[in-house]
Amino acid sequence: MRKLNSQNNFWHALYLAAFLGSLLATFCQAQSLDPGRPAPMQAGPNDGTVDVFTGGAYYYFWGGPGEVKIRASYKSSSAMVASALNIEVYDEKRTWVTRREISSLKEASNVTMTGNLKEKTKVIVAVLTPGGGIALIRGGGGYEIEASGDVQFDPLPSAAEAIIGVYSPKTIYENENSAVKFSSDGALQFASGTQGSWKVFDADERIYTIAFGSTRLSLKLISGRGLVDPTNPSNIVFQRIH
């Protein structure tokens, strides 16, 4: 029994390390949880992680006139549990919609989708957990997406723009456990009515100073996940809702 427990602890530690590795890969990338406000895809590979706890990830780029290609690949470093992701590509009017699956199985870990656009079009790319993601566990959905061909990309949002949104506290301070909104004017407000402020401390590293009540926090923003402890990125303090 002790040997079995030791083996379980070893695999648990290995899996946790793999998940943290995939999480760290998202630091310099942008991914959005809000289908109404997709993040601007960037030239070259765009890495990220999605799971049933945080929902899908959404990107956009400009394609056409001409041929565009979207390559997607499964990037999770954990092979312990078979899992899959759906890649959906569509234009704003949904006149062009295509959907493919990538999975942890080697023979299905890469797909390429091609379209021919008659005019410049905003193309949305969604990375989704299939069927509600029942079989997908946290850390099992690492991916890489790249758009090529007749494409253009918008710049990433600034540090001041990136933090704007609504979050759910995962670590409780001042007994606050209600949703909190970060506004563009540097203010924050909990659904309970408590108010506070935020400001950019390090724009390059996406680190912010956050204050409310007697609480003062220094947190790092990870796109598509939320504000985390800079010294322990697995500790999400405010999880991004939208």
N, C-alpha and C positions, 0 to 999 in steps of 0.2 A: 504493500500500500504506500509506504514511504517513497519507494522508487517511482511509482506511478504519479504521486503528487509532485515529485521533483521534475519529472518529465513534463507534467502539465504546466508547472511554473516556468520551465524553460521555454516552452512553446508560447505561453502567454507573454513572456518578456520579449521574445523574438517578434511576435505579432505587433506588440506595442511599439517596438523600435521601428518596424516597417511603417506603421501608421504615422508616427512622428516624422519619419523621413519624407513621406508623401505630403504631410502638412507643411513641412519646411519648404518644399518645392513651390508652394503657392505664394511665398512672401513677396516676390518681385513681380507677380502677375496680377491682373485684374479679372475678377469674375463676379457676376451679379446674381443674386438670388431672386431678383424681381423681373419677371418676363416683360413688364411694362417699361423697364429701364435697363436694358441689356448693357453690359460693359463693352467698351470698344476693343475689339480684337486687335492684336498687334502683329506686325510682320514677323515671320518665323514661328517656331513652336510656342503654343500657349498651354501651359501646364496648370492643372488644378485637381481637386478632389471633391466629389459629391457623395452623399449618402442619405439614408432615409431620415436622419435626424435634422439635416439642414436643407434638404430639397435639392432641386435642380440648379444648374448654372446656365446663364444666358449671355451670349455675346452678339455683337453685330459688326459688319464691315460693309463697305460699298463695293458692289460688283458690277461689271459691264460698262459699256457694251462689249460683248465678247464672252469668251469661255472662262468660267471660274471652276476651281477644284478645291474641295475641302477634304483634307486627309485627317482621319481620326484614329488614334491607337490607344490601347489599354496600357496604362503605365504603372499600375499598382505593383509594389515589390513583394506583396504577400500572396503566395500561391496556396495557402492553407485551405481557403474556402472558395469554391467556384462562384463567380458573380458576373454580372453583366450590366452594361449601360446602353441606353438608346440615344442615338445622335439624330436630332431632327433639324432639318434645314428648310427655311421658308423665307419668302419675301413678305413685306408688310401687308400686301393685299392677298397673300396666300394663293397666288396664281401658280407658284412653283413650290411644291412641298415634297420632300423626300425624307425617308426615315430608314436608318440602318442600326444594327446592333453590334457592339463590340463586347468582348468578354475576356475573362482570364484564360480561356482556352487558347493555346498558341495559334491554332489554325483559324481562329475568329477574332484575333486581337487587333487587326488592322482593316480599315475600310477606306475607300476613296469615292466621293460623290462628285459628279460633274454636272454642270448646267451651262446653258448658253443663253445669256441675257441680251435682249435687244436694246436696252437702254440702261443708264446708271441706276442701280437699284440698291436699296438698303436690305441686306441679307441678314437674317437672324439665325443663329446657331444655338440650339438648346441641348444640353447634356442632362439626360433624365434617368432616374431609376425606374426600371421596368416593372409594371404590375404592382405599383405601390412600394416596390423595393423590399418585399418580404424576405427574400433570400439574401439581400445585400446587407452586409454588416459594416459598421464604421471602419473606414480605412480600406475597404474593398473596391473603391471606385476611383482610382487614380487614372487620369487621362491626359492625352496630348492632342491638340487640334492645331491645324495649320491651313490657312487659305492662300491660294496662289493663282496665277493667271492674271486676268484683267481685274485687279482688285486695288482698292485704296483703303487706308486706315486712318481713323481719327486719333488724336493724341489721348493719352491717359488723363484722367481727371487729376487735378492738383490734390495735394494733401488736404487742403481746406475743403475741397469739394467731395473728396472720397468718404469722409466720415459722416456726411449728412444722411440721415435716415432714422429708422426706428429699430430699437434693440430690446432684447429681453434679458434682464439680469440673471446671471448664473452664479454669481457670488454676491451675497447680500451685505450691503453697507447701509447704515442708518435705518435698518428695518425696511428698506425699500425693495419690494419684489414686483412692482408694477412696470409695465412697459415704459421706456424712456425715449424721447425724441430729441435728436441732435439737430439743431437748426443752423442755417447758413450764417446767422449773425453772431455765432459763438455762444449761444444760449442752449441749455438743455432743460427739459421738463419731464418729470415722471407723470404717469397717468394719475397718480395720487395728488398731484398739485405741487410737489416739491420741485424747486427750481435750482439751477446751478449754471455752470459755465464750462467751456472747453476752449483750448487753444493749441495750436501746433507747436510742439517743442522741437522736433527734428523732422523736417519735411521729407528728406531722403529716406529715412528709416521708418517713416509713418508712425512716429511716436507723439503722443498727445498728453497734455496735462488736463486733468478732469477734476472739477471741484463741485461739491454740493454738501450743505450742512457743514460738519466738521471734517468731512472726508476729502483727502487730496490723493489722487491716483496718477501714476504715470503708466500709460497703456500703449500697446502697439496694435495697429490695425492690420488684420489679415483679410484680404479681399474675399468676400463670399462667406466669411465665418464670423468675424466680429472683432472686438477689442480684447486683447489677451495680455497676460502678464509677460513683459519682455524677457524675463529670466526663465519663464516656464511656459512656452507657447501652447502647451496642451491645456493650460488653465484658462478657459474662456470666461472673462468677467462679464462682458455684455455680448450676447449672441445676436448677430444681425438677423432681423426679421424681413425688412425690405428697405 
